[in-house]
Amino acid sequence: MSNKYGKVKNYINGSLLETVTNRWSNVESPLTGEVIAEVALSSREDLDKAVEAAKSAFESWSKKPIKDRVQVIFNYRNLLQENIKELSELVQEENGKTYDEAKAEVEKSIELCEFAVSLPQLTQGEILEVSRGVECRTEYAPLGVVASIVPFNFPSMVPNWTIPNAIALGNCMILKTSELVPLSAMKIAELLKKAGLPDGVLNIVHGEKEIVEAICDHPDIQAVSFVGSTKVAKIVYQRSTSNLKRCLALGGAKNHLLVLPDANPEMTAANVVASMAGCAGQRCMAASAMVAVGQSDHIIAQMVEEAKNIIPGKNLGSVISKAAKERIEGYITQAEKDGAKILLDGRNCKVEGKENGYYVGPTIIDFVTPEMSVAKEEIFGPVVSIMRSRTLDEAIKIENANPYGNAASVFTQSGGLARHVMENASAGMIGVNIGVPVPREPFSFGGWNESRFGVGDITGKSSIEFWTKLKKMTTKWNPDAGINWMS
Ligand code: NAD
């Protein structure tokens, strides 16, 4: 056991703290299966300390003008850029994705900071003389102590979905990392401190279910954002809101790509395969189901050829854990038993020199029917399940019937048919000839249906409403103004 990074402690009020219970969980690198760290498992008492630190930091942090607060984010953004290699290597090591994918994630974190730096321009508030001599104006006020609970699949990007915007808007935050990938978050805290963030504005508590439940229950936490599976999103949403907190909980996905026979075969095959296999299929925006409309065999054949160029350990990373590998392979086996045809099989994949890593090769399953588990459930691996439909409306019906609603894409050369899908797909983020239709800043990120619980999106302009409350002020200072019924 190399345990390269040692014990990963909580980060509270700018210091590393032991937990009250002194319980730890191993962190493995999925690339090799080796233990690289031990992460603290926190309890309610640990959360109390973090909330106290955040509450006391809030007094001065929230009083700073936003233009001063975003200077810290500006410095932090530059530190991300300066440290991009080290940060990307860390993401790769703890998550298992390729270096290029890890780097793209850090680059996205930089873009998220650039948006946060623009928040003074977006939060000016409004002013109007609403009646003779009477002015109404609005201001965005921070909420206080807020929490962000994050998943394993983007150790840098997802924390940066919430931290820069929430703190730029004047809040103090408790970040609950994924116990599988706690290292990048610690680096984020270190860089923010270096960038000038006062102690207590960002605090990190590690752990599992117990600390998540404590966050949902804590009376001094005003808002909870969550990103993870739908099962846990529902628990967190229900528990936080029943404790009268604001909550935005993003859940899992089963993204459908609808492929029409007129689609450009090379471009479509390349995009579908990149979407299903990128980050080893562990993206909530990954193509998981494809509906081939009409005669699309030539595109499917092209996809198989394209996917053969995806080599585990080279341009395909590992999945997160042994359990994930077993789960994904179990889905493929089940599909085979159910009568689907495995066109490309990623099971039992071994990477030379990394025999204990958790790799699954790219997998394409054809002739899947909508009632099979590979058609209905989130697999979260480099697997695409192809269903066949005779018409576009039949394909849209299949897409609409799935309970999730993160993303959907259509591949076609027809503007009219693309528009028909844009209007009728039941997902928050729609792509046309795009495999991973993530809206880039300043547009906001968020799905529909069982992919998101709560109102609004987690990034972009939409997040301003989530992290603030609007204060409405009415003033009359002009003694000469007449009095009318509205004043
Ligand atoms: P997860 O739901 O298992 O874990 C997310 C967080 O919840 C972690 O911090 C974890 O410690 C905590 N948690 C786990 N079980 C819990 C429980 N029973 N009670 C309370 N807290 C619990 O998700 P994951 O495996 O880390 O991430 C993968 C999932 O996240 C996929 O479903 C993926 O689609 C989803 N995801 C969604 C988005 C989105 O934007 N919609 C983005 C990224 C990931």
Residues whose N, C-alpha, C, O or C-beta is under 5 A from the ligand:
A	BS01	NAD	I149 V150 P151 F152 N153 K176 T177 S178 E179 G207 E208 K209 V212 V227 G228 S229 T230 V232 L250 G251 G252 A253 C284 S451
